[in-house]
Structures are given as structure tokens and as C-alpha cells.
């Protein structure tokens, strides 16, 4: 895509003006092979089809963390071959790149990022190759410090975003400007104000040449953050006004509160409460499209989450619970999502480690009178043959119980892979484990 060329050009220009040497740049290549057996490749409720899927992977990472120019780019390419032809061969390209350039130290900073990945077309349906689309978000902007003293700062942040979805007709260009004022109340506590405006121009048109109405979001909020002996917190309280070109207008509360606390030297807990009025496309990229159906609607996006992490001498455990409520302005897609999961990792030897995972989600689509329950349970073994060569064996069972009978399925799969260097062999139609 065109923005990928922009990313390369700007990175090269930044390198020319950077005083770091080429020796500071790190490049890590990676290659791999994978093989998966599944007893239900199409995730069908009745007529199941077995298949053997071979995966070839090549990728790499380049990064620079010193000097005025810092960047990190991960490039992954996976080719999936279905031996029994349940699906055509699939090729998946993934890019996750970011560059930050301090043109004037502590005064003027450019930032640029590009994320190319795969998202579901219909988020409620089975995650098969026929329900996956290439998607991309490109971001370019600047952070301009207009005032910076010992106790206060004021900055402006103009940003340009471009969203691309291969199938869904919701591509857009977004222009935003944010003004941030921050004041240090005490040594460990800050308060401030944030004022931002964002305009979304939808670029897709229908057969009659009509396009989706442009939307403008304007937000004002009181911000705060701080830390204590064993915890840190941040938050915002404010309101967002939404205006569309067709005259529709609405205003609502927006804000968030996050809290991270160390319970002991080996465990911590993290909590988040947030709600805002926004567009579905940006939310889909932030959570991988698992919960959100991408439309041109304005959505009320409300989240409450809690996670617990413990790292003992041998056992590493993560437990999470999440409530996600989505309210759409026009489409009958309102939904409540409850999910939780457990992941435990245990090193058996210095080179061999094992892990087990369990996840559950319940999606209640209120307007569609539909309830989906998803269960995934699995375990894997990972062996490190050398510093760069590692192997993986993953056994997984997943099932879906839906009030829409055609969406029910059960599947058992086993996956083995061998990877050398950077990255890992992955398949976008999978979640959890590998």
C-alpha cells in the first residue's frame, strides 16, 4: 500500500539526519515451518471436514533504540496450504512499525506508525479464512511542546490516521488536533486538561456515488495521574460531542480510570474502567476485532476489566475478567460481552516449558436476540534447541454454543512448529495458544 512507501521514505530520511552509527541498528531475521491437524476446518455445526494445514513463515525485525531517531518494525509473512482443499491456500502479511524522531529535543517530535493485520469481517461468526479481511491503520503526527517548565507543560498534537478494510466499506481518513495542559500538583501527582477535535472523512462510495456522512468528535476532559508507594493510577473525566454532516448531534460523558498495584514482590493487579463515544473502526484495531463489528456508526464503548498476574520462582499465572458493552447509534448491533481466562506457564527444565490456558466469553447481541458462548481450552510444550531455534506443540479444543444453530461448532486441533530466529509461526484464524 502507498502508506508503506511513506513509512520507508520517512524512516530513511530520519536516518540521514540522525547522528547514530549504522552499528546501532539491529536486524533479526526469522524463518519457520508449521503443521496443523484439525477435525473441523470449516467450523461447521454438522458436516465436519478434517484437514492438514502446512504453514511456511518468513519474517524479520529491525530496530533502533538510541539517539534522536528511534524505530521498530516487525514484518511477518505466513503461507497456509490446505492439503485437503477445504480452503484455498492463504497468504498473510503482517506489519507492525513505528518511528519516533526528536527533531528538536524536548520540543518537537515526529511520530509515525503503520499496522497491517487481519480482522474478522463478521465478528460474531466463525474465525475461518472466508471470514478474514486484510486491514491497515496508518498514523502520522507530531508532538509540539509549547511550554515546558519545572511544574507545568502545554503541548499540541496534530495527527493524521488512515483506516483500510479489504471487504467492509468503511475506509476513512481522520484528522485530529489535541491540546494538553499538565500541572504538577505534588511531586507524585499531576492534573491537567485535554481538548481535542477529530474529523472522520469516509472515503468509500456506493453504486450511486453516495458516501457515508463525515463525523466530527470534540472532547474536553480533566486529566490526572500519580503514583504511590506500591501503585500508579491515571484517569480522565469529561464529555464528548458528536456531529454528523446530516445534522445529527449528540453529547455524552467520556472518561477512564486505570489502576496498577503491586500486591507483593511477585504479583500485581490491574483494573480499568472506561467509557467514550467513538467510531467502530478504531476500537476494532485496539482489540483485534474480537468484540466489535466494524460499521460507520458512532458507538458507546464501555469497558470494565480486572487482571491478576503472579510470577513465582517457577509458575507464572495470569487471570483476567472483562465486561465490554457496545451501543451502536444506528445499526441493530448492540452487544454485551463477558469474558474471562486463565493462563499458566511452568518451566519443566531449563530448555523445556509448558503452559495451559482456558478462556470463556459470552456475547449477548440484544437487538438480534442472539447469545454466543465460546470456550477454548488447551496446553502446549515449547522446547528451545538453541538460542535461536525453538519448537512448539500445541493441543487445543474449542467450542461455540449459539442460539443461531448454524454458528455452533466443536473443534480439536494439534499444531507443531519449528522456528529459527525472530518471530513465530502463526495463523490469523486462531486465538489463544498460538
Steps between C-alpha positions, in 0.01 A plus 500: 500500500600861441545579870758223533719690254448816707620314810817384324577843354455686829707243689785529249489881515514483877802271483682751279451773762574273796845510661489131596724255322382209291643266761219603738234357268394144588348260246357161600380265221272202556374192314274215602284204405174382656254215463145491637235229508138604557190281512269788396676738261183686398369528860178339382221399743425167327710394200854518632803480270846398613800673350875527531637854473864572425638842592817666369621811681763762422544829682732742665538787741710815477529748785700793634454616860776762537536854372240751378349248257346187651312243296377143511357303207375139507424341163335155483388289205316168542377268224234241591440197277187288554595146395136383466392825329235605754621852423725649236860563599527815711777760518509734797720810524545681831684823572537679832725803467560817696750786472559793739732787412598774748564771243541754783568327830218540752329748265399344169452128435369323190335160531387255237354149515342242273319181598391253234316194633193281456162571663168313483243608243209396721622498858224267624565223247761224496860610455576320172699622194174599328423737789835682512592828330826689466488822700737791552532810713760765415585782743714810453527794736704726724530590866580870540602624845406869521561536873716287724611601850573327827132470593291541187493430127279577201507307173321466167465170316378505137441148364393340173357145488395288204294183548468228236274193501524258209132395494293733716426838340608711795841635391568845642746784542511662842644838600539594863651771719547467875609766749634378835581702811661324797583635846706326769291537816741304719820310433302187411164639380407686180179660376408666173253554218465344158308652209484307173317504169492216246337496158429174318464512121365171363652435157281211374203559268209280394383423145323836483810690607369576847736494798450470874450830681815645653514504880668742741587414863585778748610405851593691815629330810668548835804270520695374799771248579728410786680232691524374852739266674359187332257625236453733206177646365373723219163622382287751317152645555324694227250505215495435125286672240428324170373672184422345163462677167134393486427716805492228767666608825552344841702570813595252771733430789846361427781400729717226640676388817791256503681363804803271533608376842774267623349253744839352574845478343366229267140598429297798384145588410379736227153654467339715230168685471434696182218633283501724194322591178713401202506321164491121461807477276749635754359276775523192274874556450558546873342165598568296185139513379394224738212694660427781257315483170649769276237744368480875437295545819592712797528256790495523877798287603496405870755266665559368850796264539707342775814290467733326745859404419729289717858394425625241745839338480360241257130555435383809306124567518265754345127523577271757339133597489341756268162657433453681168182684400454638148210724402462591130338825387316352201568131434314236709829361631499593870679233699619411849815287526620322812834319484758350729806282468791330675849441364768310692860438387737261671865426406561124513874528433738776401410447133145359520195695618130417509188712519125453526221745424125531533279779362126561500285773348128566483375743235141619537381681186199677646333619178557173316373284791818294468734358762839341419710310754861426404731263687867431431727268696848388408858432601837508332866409533779727379857375466803718434757304298741794496499875558318557168331165421181399680215255452135503609226238541151636576183297566173693499127443530248775432123506478228753432142479626268745327128564479570514124536129433712549186769667710553206738819297467750278680864470397809318620835592350867426550773729374878449481755756383871565476630858491850640456573859597243774543124448524284192497284295265145630539159478336260801507199266523615393848464659840680397817797268532655554157 
